[in-house]
Amino acid sequence: MKRLFPVFMAIMVMAVSCRGQESLKELSQRVYDLALIQMVDIDSRLSDTSYPRSYVDGQPLDSDQGWWCSGFYPGTLWLLYEQTGDATFKALAEKHTLKLSNLPLRPCDHDIGFQIGSSFGHAYRITHEDRWLPAIKQGALRLAERFSPVTRTTRSWDFSRGWDYPVIIDNLMNLEILATAARLFGLDSLADMACAHADATIENHFREDYTSYHLVDYDSTDGHVRKRETVQGYADDSAWARGQAWALYGYTMMAHETGHERYLSQAENIARMLLQRLPEDGIPYWDFDDEAIPDAPRDASAAAVMASAFAELSSLTADHALAKQCLAMSERQVRRLASPDYLAASGTNGGFLLMHCVGNKPAGTEIDVPLAYADYYFIEALGRLLLISPEL
């Protein structure tokens, strides 16, 4: 079966090219068929405590539940179940979500939002079963412990490279669990924290052109900004692609969760910047300002995050021209990611769907490899597109 899949893919591509562009429904079915094989392959190698992280030098690279990406595999499974109704995806999603049950009781950092939101958050949203609620509440309260009224933000990393109170743009993504818990449990203080962090980030993370620094270091005693850096990007003043993706997604999510115009406006401005700077095929280089472009690596993970955010923003903005551009870019990115250049063949790529992602290039780790969160946001983007424009 696995050896036949590349041949099947080639036949499908030839058939589509003969009759015109593949419909989004056809594309999605092709992705779901592949995902069923790949996700089962991943499950077969995991232990009771491990999660897929990447695939490096021909070998799976897995993690324990403490790694910041541990929620993305069960989250991908939940999204696949929601979009297909396939019971296999649901059984695997339940299995690997339950493995994270004690995570809120362990030492954790800001990524508890990623870990719990993408797993337990989807589990409850899709099934409405109360058994998933305690972990959501516990995870949100653990994240709230990291909030400082002085900086008006949640602290990111506990380690220091001369930092006092480091906050990274990624933290925007973890605000969703605060907003979710506030809504589910009537904890208004959590919603206030989410808004305070989002407001402080607008004030301190962004340049005039709406590109974002990766990290802002605050003074923990009075809240002033000590330094701005781009730790995982090309340079401190460069536009690291995944950071820009987190920013677009984060403010789109906050606009959806709160209805506040200031968050929608921020998302719209970030989107306009990205629409001007993205390559024609929609897949960004790992950093928009790398001097090695066009020979620099592309980052499929950043494209997947952007594609999901662009699709969501298209349904929120009142700017009809921007909505059309966002939807078109999301579709372009998803179609490109679903092409043989980025979508893996069955039985390859360590079970992951997407190839050619970049984790932390300055540190020399996870360069041109699959990454768990790339698959998650790719499937989320596909599902959002199908809901918004099933006729595509």
Residue pairs with C-beta under 8 A, 6 or more apart in sequence:
1 37
1 346
2 37
2 346
2 347
3 347
5 34
5 37
5 345
5 346
5 347
6 345
6 346
9 30
9 340
9 345
12 22
12 30
13 340
16 22
16 26
22 30
22 335
23 392
24 331
24 334
24 385
24 386
24 389
24 390
24 392
25 386
25 390
27 334
27 335
27 338
27 382
28 83
28 382
28 386
30 338
31 338
31 343
31 353
31 379
31 382
32 80
32 83
32 84
32 86
34 343
34 344
34 346
34 353
35 76
35 80
35 89
35 353
35 379
36 80
36 86
36 88
36 89
37 346
37 347
38 344
38 346
38 349
38 351
38 352
38 353
39 76
39 77
39 80
39 89
39 92
39 351
40 88
40 92
41 347
41 351
42 52
42 73
42 350
42 351
42 352
43 92
43 95
43 96
45 60
45 62
45 351
46 52
46 62
46 96
48 99
49 64
49 65
49 99
50 62
50 63
50 64
51 62
51 63
51 64
51 65
51 67
51 69
51 70
51 73
51 96
51 99
51 372
52 60
52 62
52 63
52 73
52 350
52 351
52 352
52 372
53 61
53 62
53 63
53 67
53 69
53 371
53 372
54 60
54 61
54 350
54 352
54 359
54 366
54 369
54 370
54 371
54 372
55 61
55 349
55 350
55 351
55 352
55 369
55 370
56 366
56 369
59 350
60 350
60 351
61 350
63 69
63 70
64 70
65 99
65 100
65 103
65 106
65 115
66 103
66 106
66 108
68 109
68 111
68 114
68 115
69 114
69 371
69 372
69 373
70 100
70 103
70 115
70 119
71 100
71 114
71 115
71 116
71 117
71 118
71 119
71 120
72 114
72 118
72 372
72 373
72 375
72 376
73 96
73 372
73 376
74 92
74 93
74 96
74 97
74 99
74 100
74 118
74 119
74 123
75 118
75 119
75 121
75 122
75 376
76 372
76 375
76 376
76 379
77 89
77 90
77 92
77 93
77 96
78 89
78 90
78 93
78 97
78 119
78 122
78 123
78 126
79 122
79 376
79 379
79 380
79 383
80 86
80 89
80 93
80 379
81 87
81 89
81 90
81 93
81 126
82 122
82 126
82 383
83 379
83 382
83 383
83 386
93 122
93 123
94 123
96 119
97 119
97 120
97 123
97 132
100 115
100 116
100 119
100 120
100 135
101 135
103 112
103 115
103 116
103 135
103 139
104 112
104 116
104 135
104 138
104 139
104 141
104 142
105 138
108 115
108 142
109 146
109 155
109 156
109 157
109 158
110 143
110 146
110 154
110 155
110 156
110 157
110 170
110 171
110 174
111 170
111 174
112 139
112 142
112 143
112 174
112 177
113 139
113 140
113 143
113 173
113 174
113 175
113 176
113 177
113 178
114 173
114 174
114 373
115 139
116 135
116 136
116 138
116 139
116 140
116 177
117 136
117 139
117 174
117 176
117 177
117 180
118 376
120 132
120 135
120 136
120 139
121 136
121 176
121 177
121 180
123 129
123 132
124 132
124 133
124 136
124 184
133 184
136 177
136 180
136 181
136 184
137 181
137 184
137 185
139 177
139 181
140 177
140 178
140 180
140 181
140 182
140 187
140 190
141 181
143 154
143 174
143 177
143 178
144 154
144 178
144 189
144 190
144 193
146 154
146 155
147 153
147 154
147 155
147 193
147 196
147 197
148 154
148 155
148 165
148 218
148 220
148 223
149 196
150 218
150 220
150 221
150 222
150 223
151 165
151 167
151 200
151 218
151 219
151 220
151 223
152 196
152 197
152 199
152 200
152 223
153 165
153 167
153 171
153 196
153 197
153 200
153 201
153 218
154 167
154 171
154 174
154 175
154 193
154 197
155 165
155 166
155 167
156 166
156 167
156 168
156 170
156 171
156 215
157 163
157 166
157 168
160 166
163 215
163 217
163 226
163 227
164 217
164 218
164 219
164 220
164 226
165 217
165 218
165 219
165 220
166 215
166 216
166 217
166 218
167 197
167 200
167 201
167 215
167 216
167 217
167 218
168 214
168 215
168 231
169 201
169 205
169 212
169 213
169 214
169 215
169 243
169 246
169 247
169 250
170 243
170 246
171 197
171 201
172 197
172 198
172 201
172 246
172 247
172 249
172 250
172 251
172 253
172 254
173 246
173 249
173 250
173 253
175 194
175 197
175 198
175 250
175 253
175 254
176 253
176 257
178 190
178 191
178 193
178 194
179 190
179 191
179 194
179 253
179 254
179 257
179 258
180 257
181 187
181 190
182 188
182 189
182 190
182 191
182 194
183 191
183 257
191 258
194 254
194 257
194 258
195 254
195 258
195 260
198 250
198 251
198 254
198 263
199 262
201 216
201 250
202 262
202 266
204 216
204 218
204 225
204 228
205 212
205 213
205 216
205 228
205 247
206 212
206 213
206 247
206 266
207 213
207 237
209 273
210 266
210 269
210 270
210 272
210 273
211 239
211 244
211 273
211 288
212 239
212 243
212 244
212 247
212 270
213 228
213 229
213 230
213 236
213 243
214 229
214 230
214 231
214 232
214 233
214 240
214 243
215 228
215 229
215 230
215 231
216 225
216 227
216 228
217 225
217 226
217 227
217 228
217 229
218 224
218 225
218 226
219 225
219 226
228 236
229 236
230 236
230 237
230 238
230 240
230 243
231 362
232 240
232 242
232 243
232 360
232 361
232 362
232 363
233 239
233 240
233 243
233 287
233 289
233 362
234 240
234 286
234 287
234 289
234 290
234 291
234 361
234 362
235 289
237 289
238 287
238 288
238 289
238 290
239 277
239 287
239 288
239 289
240 286
240 287
240 288
241 284
241 285
241 286
241 287
241 288
241 299
241 302
241 358
242 286
242 299
242 301
242 302
242 305
242 358
244 270
244 273
244 274
244 284
244 288
244 302
244 306
245 284
245 301
245 302
245 303
245 305
245 306
245 309
246 305
247 270
248 267
248 270
248 271
248 274
248 305
248 306
248 309
248 310
248 313
249 305
249 306
249 308
249 309
249 312
251 263
251 264
251 266
251 267
251 270
252 264
252 267
252 309
252 312
252 313
252 316
253 309
253 312
254 260
254 263
254 267
255 263
255 264
255 267
255 313
255 316
256 312
256 316
264 316
264 317
267 309
267 313
267 316
267 317
268 313
268 317
268 319
268 322
271 309
271 310
271 313
271 322
271 325
271 326
272 322
274 306
274 329
275 325
275 326
275 329
277 284
277 288
278 284
278 306
278 329
279 285
281 332
281 336
282 303
282 306
282 307
282 329
282 332
282 333
282 336
283 298
283 299
283 300
283 303
283 333
283 336
283 337
283 342
284 298
284 299
284 302
284 303
284 306
285 293
285 294
285 296
285 297
285 298
285 299
286 296
286 297
286 298
286 299
286 302
286 358
286 361
287 296
287 361
290 296
297 356
297 358
297 361
297 367
297 368
298 356
298 358
299 356
299 357
299 358
300 337
300 342
300 354
300 355
300 356
300 357
300 374
300 378
301 354
301 357
301 358
301 359
301 371
301 373
301 374
301 377
302 358
303 333
303 336
303 337
304 333
304 337
304 354
304 373
304 374
304 375
304 376
304 377
304 378
304 381
305 373
305 377
306 329
306 330
306 333
307 329
307 330
307 333
307 334
307 337
307 377
307 378
307 381
308 330
308 377
308 378
308 380
308 381
308 384
310 326
310 327
310 329
310 330
310 333
310 381
311 326
311 327
311 330
311 381
311 384
311 385
311 388
312 384
313 322
313 323
313 326
314 323
314 324
314 326
314 327
314 330
314 388
315 323
315 388
317 323
317 326
327 385
327 388
327 389
330 381
330 384
330 385
331 385
331 389
331 392
333 381
334 378
334 381
334 382
334 385
336 342
337 343
337 354
337 378
338 382
341 356
342 354
342 355
342 356
343 353
343 354
343 355
344 352
344 353
344 354
344 355
344 370
349 355
349 370
350 370
352 370
352 371
352 372
352 374
352 375
353 370
353 374
353 375
353 378
353 379
354 370
354 371
354 374
354 375
354 378
355 368
355 369
355 370
356 368
357 366
357 368
357 369
357 370
357 371
357 374
358 366
358 367
358 368
359 365
359 366
359 367
359 369
359 371
360 366
361 367
385 392
